Amino acid sequence: MEVHIKRVSTFIPAYGKVGIMGITDKQFEEIKLFYGKKPQKPNAPGAQLELF
């Protein structure tokens, strides 16, 4: 994880902030998503750094 943290820290924008949260495979597996009946409009895609 430290390698990824160091890599991300080099790309922090001057007027921005970045948060990193680490979770295990088991925790990711247990994520539950709930959706309402009314569909939402998709948000404009943001810039994303891909690590994998």
C-alpha positions as CSV (number, residue, x, y, z in Angstrom):
1,M,0.0,0.0,0.0
2,E,2.9,2.4,0.7
3,V,4.0,2.2,-2.9
4,H,0.5,3.4,-4.0
5,I,0.4,6.1,-1.4
6,K,3.8,7.5,-2.5
7,R,2.7,7.4,-6.2
8,V,-0.6,9.2,-5.5
9,S,1.2,11.9,-3.3
10,T,3.2,13.0,-6.4
11,F,0.0,13.8,-8.3
12,I,-1.9,15.9,-5.7
13,P,-3.3,19.1,-7.4
14,A,-2.2,22.4,-5.9
15,Y,-5.7,23.3,-4.9
16,G,-7.1,19.9,-4.3
17,K,-7.0,17.1,-1.8
18,V,-6.9,13.3,-2.0
19,G,-8.1,10.7,0.4
20,I,-6.9,7.1,0.5
21,M,-8.8,4.3,2.2
22,G,-7.5,0.8,2.3
23,I,-9.8,-2.2,2.7
24,T,-9.2,-5.9,2.6
25,D,-10.6,-8.2,-0.1
26,K,-13.0,-9.6,2.5
27,Q,-14.3,-6.1,3.4
28,F,-14.7,-5.3,-0.3
29,E,-16.6,-8.6,-0.8
30,E,-19.0,-7.6,2.0
31,I,-20.0,-4.2,0.4
32,K,-23.8,-3.8,0.0
33,L,-25.3,-1.4,-2.5
34,F,-28.8,-0.1,-2.3
35,Y,-30.7,1.7,-5.1
36,G,-33.9,3.7,-5.0
37,K,-36.7,3.4,-7.4
38,K,-36.0,6.7,-9.2
39,P,-33.0,6.6,-11.6
40,Q,-30.3,9.3,-11.2
41,K,-28.6,11.2,-13.9
42,P,-25.0,10.2,-14.2
43,N,-22.4,12.6,-13.0
44,A,-19.7,13.9,-15.3
45,P,-16.7,11.6,-15.0
46,G,-13.9,12.9,-12.9
47,A,-10.2,12.4,-13.3
48,Q,-9.1,9.2,-11.8
49,L,-5.7,7.6,-11.2
50,E,-5.7,3.9,-11.9
51,L,-3.4,1.8,-9.8
52,F,-4.4,-1.6,-10.9
